[in-house]
Amino acid sequence: MGLFAVLGARERGVLRVFAIDLLPERLALAESFGATPIDASREDARAILRDATEGRGADAALEVVGSPEATRLAVDLVRPGGVVSAVGVHTESRFAFSPVEAYDKNLTYRAGRCPARAYMERLLPLVREGKYELGGIVSHRLPLAEGVRGYEIFERKLEGCTKVLLKP
């Protein structure tokens, strides 16, 4: 999701996109798509964004992981009046921020499933014309019979995994 979020932001004309991750493979892909990579295991994303925006904060943050930690980071990174958009699937029973924080920061929070079919007419031409090298997003191609192994590789982030494609 994060890599496609980078591409989506670039397609919509966003001039500067930061990609925050822990995995070098994903950060390298994000950089190849035009994002500034931030390795959260070695760098302080909050400080980098604060410096990059002269203390203001990001206009928007896309939370694509679905974790309370990622949500907390997104809220911390946006400027007052900024937007946090969550497309990561959350299963926790509470938000990682309080209503008072959202109110005080005048935060806009959006969440929900992407209406993928609504975007198909606009996105398929980008794929067909080869504007982006999308094949690099898939690191593993396995037969459907190895689906369990594919999920394990993806979940545990083994073998430099970015995405697993299961072939029927």
N, CA and C atoms as an extended XYZ file, in Angstrom:
504
Properties=species:S:1:pos:R:3:atomname:S:1:resname:S:1:resid:I:1 pbc="F F F"
N         0.818       -1.205        0.000 N   MET     1
C         0.000        0.000        0.000 CA  MET     1
C         0.852        1.256        0.000 C   MET     1
N         1.919        1.239        0.787 N   GLY     2
C         2.755        2.429        0.879 CA  GLY     2
C         3.384        2.820       -0.436 C   GLY     2
N         3.860        1.827       -1.186 N   LEU     3
C         4.498        2.120       -2.469 CA  LEU     3
C         3.490        2.687       -3.459 C   LEU     3
N         2.283        2.141       -3.456 N   PHE     4
C         1.256        2.686       -4.339 CA  PHE     4
C         0.793        4.063       -3.854 C   PHE     4
N         0.847        4.304       -2.555 N   ALA     5
C         0.517        5.629       -2.031 CA  ALA     5
C         1.531        6.657       -2.527 C   ALA     5
N         2.806        6.265       -2.577 N   VAL     6
C         3.833        7.155       -3.115 CA  VAL     6
C         3.511        7.493       -4.566 C   VAL     6
N         3.216        6.471       -5.366 N   LEU     7
C         2.888        6.712       -6.775 CA  LEU     7
C         1.641        7.581       -6.923 C   LEU     7
N         0.633        7.306       -6.100 N   GLY     8
C        -0.594        8.104       -6.160 CA  GLY     8
C        -0.343        9.558       -5.837 C   GLY     8
N         0.466        9.800       -4.820 N   ALA     9
C         0.786       11.185       -4.449 CA  ALA     9
C         1.541       11.881       -5.579 C   ALA     9
N         2.485       11.183       -6.171 N   ARG    10
C         3.246       11.762       -7.273 CA  ARG    10
C         2.333       12.062       -8.472 C   ARG    10
N         1.426       11.147       -8.775 N   GLU    11
C         0.487       11.351       -9.887 CA  GLU    11
C        -0.435       12.535       -9.629 C   GLU    11
N        -0.738       12.787       -8.369 N   ARG    12
C        -1.633       13.902       -8.027 CA  ARG    12
C        -0.879       15.220       -7.910 C   ARG    12
N         0.427       15.200       -8.193 N   GLY    13
C         1.185       16.443       -8.225 CA  GLY    13
C         1.869       16.830       -6.932 C   GLY    13
N         1.903       15.938       -5.954 N   VAL    14
C         2.599       16.249       -4.707 CA  VAL    14
C         4.082       16.379       -5.014 C   VAL    14
N         4.672       17.490       -4.622 N   LEU    15
C         6.055       17.769       -4.979 CA  LEU    15
C         7.062       17.002       -4.132 C   LEU    15
N         6.756       16.822       -2.861 N   ARG    16
C         7.700       16.140       -1.975 CA  ARG    16
C         6.958       15.088       -1.175 C   ARG    16
N         7.387       13.847       -1.335 N   VAL    17
C         6.787       12.719       -0.652 CA  VAL    17
C         7.867       12.044        0.184 C   VAL    17
N         7.554       11.759        1.432 N   PHE    18
C         8.464       11.029        2.298 CA  PHE    18
C         7.887        9.641        2.517 C   PHE    18
N         8.721        8.627        2.437 N   ALA    19
C         8.303        7.249        2.701 CA  ALA    19
C         9.043        6.771        3.942 C   ALA    19
N         8.280        6.349        4.933 N   ILE    20
C         8.869        5.898        6.194 CA  ILE    20
C         8.641        4.400        6.312 C   ILE    20
N         9.708        3.665        6.526 N   ASP    21
C         9.619        2.210        6.640 CA  ASP    21
C        10.817        1.714        7.419 C   ASP    21
N        10.787        0.422        7.718 N   LEU    22
C        11.890       -0.231        8.408 CA  LEU    22
C        12.701       -1.116        7.470 C   LEU    22
N        12.152       -1.406        6.306 N   LEU    23
C        12.774       -2.363        5.397 CA  LEU    23
C        13.510       -1.665        4.253 C   LEU    23
N        14.799       -1.947        4.116 N   PRO    24
C        15.583       -1.311        3.048 CA  PRO    24
C        15.021       -1.569        1.654 C   PRO    24
N        14.474       -2.758        1.425 N   GLU    25
C        13.939       -3.087        0.097 CA  GLU    25
C        12.792       -2.157       -0.276 C   GLU    25
N        11.910       -1.932        0.665 N   ARG    26
C        10.762       -1.055        0.389 CA  ARG    26
C        11.190        0.400        0.266 C   ARG    26
N        12.134        0.801        1.090 N   LEU    27
C        12.626        2.175        1.000 CA  LEU    27
C        13.300        2.435       -0.346 C   LEU    27
N        14.041        1.447       -0.850 N   ALA    28
C        14.694        1.600       -2.154 CA  ALA    28
C        13.653        1.730       -3.260 C   ALA    28
N        12.590        0.938       -3.193 N   LEU    29
C        11.522        1.052       -4.185 CA  LEU    29
C        10.838        2.411       -4.095 C   LEU    29
N        10.559        2.843       -2.870 N   ALA    30
C         9.913        4.145       -2.689 CA  ALA    30
C        10.780        5.259       -3.272 C   ALA    30
N        12.071        5.170       -3.066 N   GLU    31
C        12.981        6.177       -3.619 CA  GLU    31
C        12.977        6.130       -5.146 C   GLU    31
N        12.911        4.919       -5.709 N   SER    32
C        12.878        4.800       -7.172 CA  SER    32
C        11.595        5.396       -7.751 C   SER    32
N        10.547        5.500       -6.929 N   PHE    33
C         9.286        6.108       -7.353 CA  PHE    33
C         9.230        7.599       -7.041 C   PHE    33
N        10.319        8.152       -6.521 N   GLY    34
C        10.386        9.593       -6.312 CA  GLY    34
C        10.211       10.066       -4.886 C   GLY    34
N        10.150        9.159       -3.925 N   ALA    35
C         9.983        9.554       -2.523 CA  ALA    35
C        11.344        9.746       -1.863 C   ALA    35
N        11.349       10.522       -0.816 N   THR    36
C        12.519       10.641        0.043 CA  THR    36
C        12.387        9.572        1.111 C   THR    36
N        13.290        8.591        1.153 N   PRO    37
C        13.154        7.498        2.110 CA  PRO    37
C        13.639        7.894        3.501 C   PRO    37
N        12.924        7.404        4.517 N   ILE    38
C        13.330        7.576        5.911 CA  ILE    38
C        13.307        6.196        6.557 C   ILE    38
N        14.457        5.739        6.984 N   ASP    39
C        14.576        4.450        7.660 CA  ASP    39
C        14.272        4.662        9.140 C   ASP    39
N        13.072        4.294        9.546 N   ALA    40
C        12.620        4.544       10.921 CA  ALA    40
C        13.410        3.757       11.955 C   ALA    40
N        14.173        2.758       11.531 N   SER    41
C        14.988        2.008       12.487 CA  SER    41
C        16.279        2.756       12.813 C   SER    41
N        16.636        3.750       11.961 N   ARG    42
C        17.892        4.467       12.173 CA  ARG    42
C        17.742        5.985       12.206 C   ARG    42
N        16.584        6.486       11.784 N   GLU    43
C        16.400        7.930       11.679 CA  GLU    43
C        15.146        8.358       12.431 C   GLU    43
N        15.126        9.586       12.892 N   ASP    44
C        13.978       10.147       13.602 CA  ASP    44
C        13.083       10.858       12.589 C   ASP    44
N        12.009       10.174       12.175 N   ALA    45
C        11.111       10.721       11.155 CA  ALA    45
C        10.519       12.056       11.597 C   ALA    45
N        10.195       12.172       12.870 N   ARG    46
C         9.607       13.425       13.352 CA  ARG    46
C        10.576       14.595       13.146 C   ARG    46
N        11.838       14.389       13.497 N   ALA    47
C        12.835       15.452       13.354 CA  ALA    47
C        13.080       15.777       11.881 C   ALA    47
N        13.153       14.762       11.041 N   ILE    48
C        13.397       14.984        9.615 CA  ILE    48
C        12.258       15.795        9.000 C   ILE    48
N        11.001       15.419        9.313 N   LEU    49
C         9.859       16.158        8.755 CA  LEU    49
C         9.765       17.565        9.331 C   LEU    49
N        10.100       17.704       10.588 N   ARG    50
C        10.094       19.033       11.201 CA  ARG    50
C        11.098       19.937       10.486 C   ARG    50
N        12.314       19.401       10.230 N   ASP    51
C        13.332       20.186        9.525 CA  ASP    51
C        12.924       20.478        8.079 C   ASP    51
N        12.363       19.485        7.411 N   ALA    52
C        11.994       19.634        6.001 CA  ALA    52
C        10.863       20.631        5.792 C   ALA    52
N        10.053       20.836        6.830 N   THR    53
C         8.906       21.746        6.705 CA  THR    53
C         9.080       23.011        7.534 C   THR    53
N        10.308       23.285        7.938 N   GLU    54
C        10.617       24.458        8.765 CA  GLU    54
C         9.754       24.507       10.017 C   GLU    54
N         9.532       23.322       10.611 N   GLY    55
C         8.794       23.227       11.865 CA  GLY    55
C         7.295       23.140       11.728 C   GLY    55
N         6.764       23.289       10.526 N   ARG    56
C         5.315       23.330       10.312 CA  ARG    56
C         4.664       21.965       10.412 C   ARG    56
N         5.263       20.959        9.815 N   GLY    57
C         4.668       19.627        9.733 CA  GLY    57
C         4.133       19.359        8.340 C   GLY    57
N         3.878       18.114        8.061 N   ALA    58
C         3.387       17.704        6.738 CA  ALA    58
C         1.942       18.148        6.539 C   ALA    58
N         1.583       18.435        5.302 N   ASP    59
C         0.199       18.784        4.990 CA  ASP    59
C        -0.717       17.579        5.176 C   ASP    59
N        -0.189       16.403        4.845 N   ALA    60
C        -0.986       15.180        4.938 CA  ALA    60
C        -0.075       14.006        5.234 C   ALA    60
N        -0.646       13.006        5.876 N   ALA    61
C         0.072       11.758        6.139 CA  ALA    61
C        -0.859       10.599        5.816 C   ALA    61
N        -0.345        9.652        5.075 N   LEU    62
C        -1.111        8.444        4.774 CA  LEU    62
C        -0.596        7.331        5.666 C   LEU    62
N        -1.475        6.765        6.458 N   GLU    63
C        -1.120        5.658        7.339 CA  GLU    63
C        -1.573        4.397        6.628 C   GLU    63
N        -0.610        3.575        6.201 N   VAL    64
C        -0.942        2.423        5.367 CA  VAL    64
C        -0.619        1.090        6.020 C   VAL    64
N        -0.185        1.120        7.271 N   VAL    65
C         0.236       -0.108        7.953 CA  VAL    65
C        -0.915       -0.754        8.721 C   VAL    65
N        -1.692        0.062        9.403 N   GLY    66
C        -2.773       -0.477       10.215 CA  GLY    66
C        -2.344       -0.765       11.637 C   GLY    66
N        -1.399        0.020       12.146 N   SER    67
C        -0.948       -0.189       13.523 CA  SER    67
C        -1.104        1.095       14.329 C   SER    67
N        -1.278        0.959       15.640 N   PRO    68
C        -1.377        2.159       16.481 CA  PRO    68
C        -0.116        3.020       16.406 C   PRO    68
N         1.048        2.381       16.278 N   GLU    69
C         2.302        3.127       16.198 CA  GLU    69
C         2.361        3.978       14.927 C   GLU    69
N         1.903        3.410       13.832 N   ALA    70
C         1.901        4.152       12.569 CA  ALA    70
C         0.892        5.295       12.618 C   ALA    70
N        -0.246        5.060       13.251 N   THR    71
C        -1.248        6.119       13.396 CA  THR    71
C        -0.703        7.252       14.256 C   THR    71
N        -0.068        6.894       15.361 N   ARG    72
C         0.503        7.903       16.257 CA  ARG    72
C         1.532        8.747       15.504 C   ARG    72
N         2.376        8.090       14.727 N   LEU    73
C         3.389        8.807       13.960 CA  LEU    73
C         2.737        9.745       12.954 C   LEU    73
N         1.719        9.281       12.256 N   ALA    74
C         1.032       10.114       11.265 CA  ALA    74
C         0.455       11.368       11.919 C   ALA    74
N        -0.185       11.205       13.057 N   VAL    75
C        -0.763       12.352       13.775 CA  VAL    75
C         0.336       13.316       14.199 C   VAL    75
N         1.459       12.777       14.652 N   ASP    76
C         2.567       13.630       15.082 CA  ASP    76
C         3.200       14.385       13.914 C   ASP    76
N         3.178       13.799       12.726 N   LEU    77
C         3.866       14.391       11.578 CA  LEU    77
C         3.084       15.505       10.891 C   LEU    77
N         1.752       15.489       10.979 N   VAL    78
C         0.986       16.498       10.247 CA  VAL    78
C         0.937       17.822       10.989 C   VAL    78
N         0.826       18.859       10.208 N   ARG    79
C         0.742       20.225       10.730 CA  ARG    79
C        -0.636       20.460       11.341 C   ARG    79
N        -0.802       21.510       12.125 N   PRO    80
C        -2.146       21.883       12.541 CA  PRO    80
C        -3.012       22.140       11.302 C   PRO    80
N        -4.186       21.559       11.277 N   GLY    81
C        -5.062       21.648       10.122 CA  GLY    81
C        -4.750       20.602        9.065 C   GLY    81
N        -3.833       19.693        9.365 N   GLY    82
C        -3.429       18.666        8.405 CA  GLY    82
C        -4.421       17.517        8.331 C   GLY    82
N        -4.133       16.603        7.409 N   VAL    83
C        -5.010       15.462        7.141 CA  VAL    83
C        -4.239       14.168        7.359 C   VAL    83
N        -4.862       13.249        8.103 N   VAL    84
C        -4.353       11.888        8.222 CA  VAL    84
C        -5.367       10.990        7.534 C   VAL    84
N        -4.879       10.234        6.570 N   SER    85
C        -5.742        9.306        5.848 CA  SER    85
C        -5.257        7.892        6.151 C   SER    85
N        -6.136        7.076        6.713 N   ALA    86
C        -5.774        5.717        7.111 CA  ALA    86
C        -6.406        4.713        6.166 C   ALA    86
N        -5.560        3.985        5.458 N   VAL    87
C        -6.040        2.901        4.616 CA  VAL    87
C        -5.553        1.558        5.139 C   VAL    87
N        -4.659        1.590        6.119 N   GLY    88
C        -4.232        0.355        6.767 CA  GLY    88
C        -5.413       -0.221        7.538 C   GLY    88
N        -5.486       -1.533        7.626 N   VAL    89
C        -6.613       -2.190        8.310 CA  VAL    89
C        -6.323       -2.227        9.803 C   VAL    89
N        -7.151       -1.536       10.561 N   HIS    90
C        -6.993       -1.476       12.020 CA  HIS    90
C        -7.934       -2.459       12.697 C   HIS    90
N        -7.420       -3.133       13.707 N   THR    91
C        -8.254       -4.064       14.469 CA  THR    91
C        -8.299       -3.713       15.953 C   THR    91
N        -7.551       -2.699       16.367 N   GLU    92
C        -7.570       -2.330       17.783 CA  GLU    92
C        -8.883       -1.621       18.119 C   GLU    92
N        -9.226       -1.628       19.386 N   SER    93
C       -10.515       -1.070       19.808 CA  SER    93
C       -10.450        0.426       20.104 C   SER    93
N        -9.252        1.010       20.131 N   ARG    94
C        -9.103        2.432       20.447 CA  ARG    94
C        -8.147        3.102       19.459 C   ARG    94
N        -8.387        4.385       19.240 N   PHE    95
C        -7.481        5.168       18.408 CA  PHE    95
C        -6.181        5.440       19.152 C   PHE    95
N        -5.131        5.702       18.408 N   ALA    96
C        -3.828        6.009       18.994 CA  ALA    96
C        -3.710        7.493       19.352 C   ALA    96
N        -4.786        8.234       19.163 N   PHE    97
C        -4.824        9.645       19.536 CA  PHE    97
C        -6.196        9.932       20.125 C   PHE    97
N        -6.290       11.004       20.880 N   SER    98
C        -7.552       11.316       21.547 CA  SER    98
C        -8.367       12.323       20.737 C   SER    98
N        -9.674       12.364       20.977 N   PRO    99
C       -10.498       13.392       20.326 CA  PRO    99
C       -10.020       14.810       20.643 C   PRO    99
N        -9.499       15.023       21.852 N   VAL   100
C        -8.995       16.346       22.228 CA  VAL   100
C        -7.793       16.722       21.365 C   VAL   100
N        -6.900       15.757       21.129 N   GLU   101
C        -5.753       16.032       20.255 CA  GLU   101
C        -6.215       16.409       18.850 C   GLU   101
N        -7.164       15.661       18.323 N   ALA   102
C        -7.678       15.933       16.981 CA  ALA   102
C        -8.314       17.319       16.935 C   ALA   102
N        -9.067       17.656       17.963 N   TYR   103
C        -9.726       18.958       18.037 CA  TYR   103
C        -8.689       20.077       18.137 C   TYR   103
N        -7.747       19.936       19.076 N   ASP   104
C        -6.746       20.982       19.295 CA  ASP   104
C        -5.864       21.208       18.067 C   ASP   104
N        -5.616       20.152       17.311 N   LYS   105
C        -4.762       20.258       16.124 CA  LYS   105
C        -5.587       20.553       14.871 C   LYS   105
N        -6.917       20.588       15.034 N   ASN   106
C        -7.832       20.804       13.903 CA  ASN   106
C        -7.569       19.769       12.810 C   ASN   106
N        -7.409       18.539       13.252 N   LEU   107
C        -7.026       17.425       12.396 CA  LEU   107
C        -8.220       16.880       11.619 C   LEU   107
N        -7.988       16.574       10.357 N   THR   108
C        -8.968       15.831        9.570 CA  THR   108
C        -8.473       14.399        9.499 C   THR   108
N        -9.317       13.455        9.894 N   TYR   109
C        -8.960       12.037        9.890 CA  TYR   109
C        -9.923       11.310        8.968 C   TYR   109
N        -9.371       10.609        8.010 N   ARG   110
C       -10.192        9.855        7.060 CA  ARG   110
C        -9.752        8.403        7.095 C   ARG   110
N       -10.723        7.519        7.030 N   ALA   111
C       -10.421        6.092        7.024 CA  ALA   111
C       -11.433        5.369        6.161 C   ALA   111
N       -11.015        4.243        5.632 N   GLY   112
C       -11.943        3.437        4.855 CA  GLY   112
C       -11.265        2.707        3.720 C   GLY   112
N       -12.036        1.870        3.101 N   ARG   113
C       -11.533        1.089        1.974 CA  ARG   113
C       -11.411        1.958        0.730 C   ARG   113
N       -10.423        1.660       -0.049 N   CYS   114
C       -10.240        2.362       -1.320 CA  CYS   114
C       -11.263        1.839       -2.324 C   CYS   114
N       -11.985        2.711       -2.978 N   PRO   115
C       -12.914        2.270       -4.030 CA  PRO   115
C       -12.140        1.981       -5.319 C   PRO   115
N       -11.395        0.880       -5.313 N   ALA   116
C       -10.465        0.564       -6.402 CA  ALA   116
C       -11.124        0.569       -7.770 C   ALA   116
N       -12.327        0.021       -7.863 N   ARG   117
C       -12.989       -0.034       -9.177 CA  ARG   117
C       -13.245        1.360       -9.738 C   ARG   117
N       -13.475        2.320       -8.877 N   ALA   118
C       -13.739        3.680       -9.339 CA  ALA   118
C       -12.505        4.313       -9.984 C   ALA   118
N       -11.337        3.818       -9.663 N   TYR   119
C       -10.097        4.386      -10.192 CA  TYR   119
C        -9.550        3.628      -11.403 C   TYR   119
N       -10.139        2.504      -11.746 N   MET   120
C        -9.584        1.650      -12.797 CA  MET   120
C        -9.393        2.366      -14.129 C   MET   120
N       -10.379        3.122      -14.582 N   GLU   121
C       -10.259        3.792      -15.881 CA  GLU   121
C        -9.087        4.758      -15.906 C   GLU   121
N        -8.799        5.378      -14.776 N   ARG   122
C        -7.702        6.340      -14.715 CA  ARG   122
C        -6.347        5.648      -14.513 C   ARG   122
N        -6.346        4.498      -13.835 N   LEU   123
C        -5.082        3.840      -13.499 CA  LEU   123
C        -4.583        2.863      -14.550 C   LEU   123
N        -5.477        2.147      -15.203 N   LEU   124
C        -5.039        1.155      -16.180 CA  LEU   124
C        -4.161        1.744      -17.288 C   LEU   124
N        -4.457        2.930      -17.809 N   PRO   125
C        -3.553        3.500      -18.817 CA  PRO   125
C        -2.133        3.718      -18.290 C   PRO   125
N        -1.984        4.078      -17.022 N   LEU   126
C        -0.650        4.251      -16.447 CA  LEU   126
C         0.113        2.935      -16.437 C   LEU   126
N        -0.600        1.857      -16.139 N   VAL   127
C         0.027        0.536      -16.132 CA  VAL   127
C         0.398        0.138      -17.551 C   VAL   127
N        -0.535        0.331      -18.480 N   ARG   128
C        -0.295       -0.061      -19.875 CA  ARG   128
C         0.864        0.695      -20.519 C   ARG   128
N         0.960        1.983      -20.235 N   GLU   129
C         2.021        2.770      -20.867 CA  GLU   129
C         3.370        2.558      -20.208 C   GLU   129
N         3.400        1.844      -19.081 N   GLY   130
C         4.667        1.540      -18.429 CA  GLY   130
C         5.341        2.748      -17.814 C   GLY   130
N         4.545        3.699      -17.366 N   LYS   131
C         5.098        4.918      -16.777 CA  LYS   131
C         5.967        4.603      -15.561 C   LYS   131
N         5.586        3.575      -14.826 N   TYR   132
C         6.331        3.170      -13.630 CA  TYR   132
C         6.712        1.698      -13.761 C   TYR   132
N         7.850        1.342      -13.220 N   GLU   133
C         8.289       -0.050      -13.200 CA  GLU   133
C         7.627       -0.733      -11.996 C   GLU   133
N         6.423       -1.246      -12.217 N   LEU   134
C         5.639       -1.839      -11.132 CA  LEU   134
C         6.054       -3.267      -10.803 C   LEU   134
N         6.722       -3.933      -11.724 N   GLY   135
C         7.137       -5.310      -11.495 CA  GLY   135
C         8.052       -5.464      -10.301 C   GLY   135
N         8.812       -4.436       -9.986 N   GLY   136
C         9.734       -4.492       -8.857 CA  GLY   136
C         9.048       -4.558       -7.505 C   GLY   136
N         7.768       -4.221       -7.471 N   ILE   137
C         7.043       -4.285       -6.199 CA  ILE   137
C         6.872       -5.731       -5.749 C   ILE   137
N         6.762       -6.644       -6.705 N   VAL   138
C         6.575       -8.064       -6.380 CA  VAL   138
C         7.944       -8.718       -6.273 C   VAL   138
N         8.285       -9.164       -5.082 N   SER   139
C         9.586       -9.803       -4.870 CA  SER   139
C         9.514      -11.320       -5.003 C   SER   139
N         8.323      -11.900       -4.803 N   HIS   140
C         8.176      -13.353       -4.819 CA  HIS   140
C         6.977      -13.740       -5.678 C   HIS   140
N         7.183      -14.730       -6.512 N   ARG   141
C         6.100      -15.303       -7.316 CA  ARG   141
C         6.068      -16.786       -7.006 C   ARG   141
N         4.961      -17.236       -6.437 N   LEU   142
C         4.855      -18.620       -5.995 CA  LEU   142
C         3.591      -19.256       -6.549 C   LEU   142
N         3.606      -20.586       -6.714 N   PRO   143
C         2.363      -21.256       -7.098 CA  PRO   143
C         1.355      -21.177       -5.956 C   PRO   143
N         0.094      -21.190       -6.306 N   LEU   144
C        -0.969      -21.104       -5.304 CA  LEU   144
C        -0.813      -22.159       -4.218 C   LEU   144
N        -0.320      -23.316       -4.583 N   ALA   145
C        -0.121      -24.392       -3.605 CA  ALA   145
C         0.849      -23.998       -2.493 C   ALA   145
N         1.677      -22.983       -2.727 N   GLU   146
C         2.617      -22.516       -1.706 CA  GLU   146
C         2.116      -21.240       -1.013 C   GLU   146
N         0.799      -21.055       -1.026 N   GLY   147
C         0.206      -19.859       -0.441 CA  GLY   147
C         0.539      -19.665        1.021 C   GLY   147
N         0.505      -20.727        1.794 N   VAL   148
C         0.813      -20.619        3.228 CA  VAL   148
C         2.238      -20.117        3.405 C   VAL   148
N         3.158      -20.690        2.640 N   ARG   149
C         4.557      -20.250        2.710 CA  ARG   149
C         4.668      -18.786        2.275 C   ARG   149
N         3.944      -18.397        1.233 N   GLY   150
C         3.969      -17.017        0.767 CA  GLY   150
C         3.509      -16.040        1.834 C   GLY   150
N         2.439      -16.393        2.537 N   TYR   151
C         1.961      -15.520        3.613 CA  TYR   151
C         2.982      -15.434        4.734 C   TYR   151
N         3.641      -16.536        5.036 N   GLU   152
C         4.660      -16.526        6.091 CA  GLU   152
C         5.838      -15.634        5.687 C   GLU   152
N         6.280      -15.758        4.440 N   ILE   153
C         7.386      -14.922        3.949 CA  ILE   153
C         7.009      -13.447        4.048 C   ILE   153
N         5.787      -13.127        3.645 N   PHE   154
C         5.335      -11.737        3.691 CA  PHE   154
C         5.190      -11.241        5.121 C   PHE   154
N         4.496      -12.004        5.941 N   GLU   155
C         4.227      -11.567        7.318 CA  GLU   155
C         5.507      -11.389        8.128 C   GLU   155
N         6.438      -12.309        7.951 N   ARG   156
C         7.683      -12.264        8.727 CA  ARG   156
C         8.771      -11.460        8.022 C   ARG   156
N         8.443      -10.950        6.836 N   LYS   157
C         9.359      -10.113        6.054 CA  LYS   157
C        10.686      -10.829        5.816 C   LYS   157
N        10.580      -12.069        5.343 N   LEU   158
C        11.746      -12.888        5.065 CA  LEU   158
C        12.230      -12.668        3.632 C   LEU   158
N        13.473      -12.993        3.390 N   GLU   159
C        14.022      -13.032        2.031 CA  GLU   159
C        13.857      -11.727        1.261 C   GLU   159
N        13.907      -10.597        1.952 N   GLY   160
C        13.758       -9.303        1.272 CA  GLY   160
C        12.390       -9.105        0.650 C   GLY   160
N        11.375       -9.691        1.263 N   CYS   161
C        10.029       -9.679        0.696 CA  CYS   161
C         9.411       -8.283        0.693 C   CYS   161
N         8.839       -7.928       -0.454 N   THR   162
C         8.010       -6.727       -0.540 CA  THR   162
C         6.553       -7.151       -0.757 C   THR   162
N         6.311       -7.937       -1.787 N   LYS   163
C         4.974       -8.483       -2.059 CA  LYS   163
C         5.134       -9.872       -2.632 C   LYS   163
N         4.122      -10.709       -2.381 N   VAL   164
C         4.096      -12.074       -2.908 CA  VAL   164
C         2.933      -12.184       -3.883 C   VAL   164
N         3.212      -12.682       -5.059 N   LEU   165
C         2.182      -12.942       -6.062 CA  LEU   165
C         1.967      -14.446       -6.111 C   LEU   165
N         0.728      -14.863       -5.890 N   LEU   166
C         0.387      -16.290       -5.971 CA  LEU   166
C        -0.213      -16.579       -7.331 C   LEU   166
N         0.379      -17.534       -8.044 N   LYS   167
C        -0.078      -17.878       -9.386 CA  LYS   167
C        -0.992      -19.108       -9.320 C   LYS   167
N        -2.241      -18.992       -9.785 N   PRO   168
C        -3.162      -20.140       -9.755 CA  PRO   168
C        -2.716      -21.221      -10.745 C   PRO   168
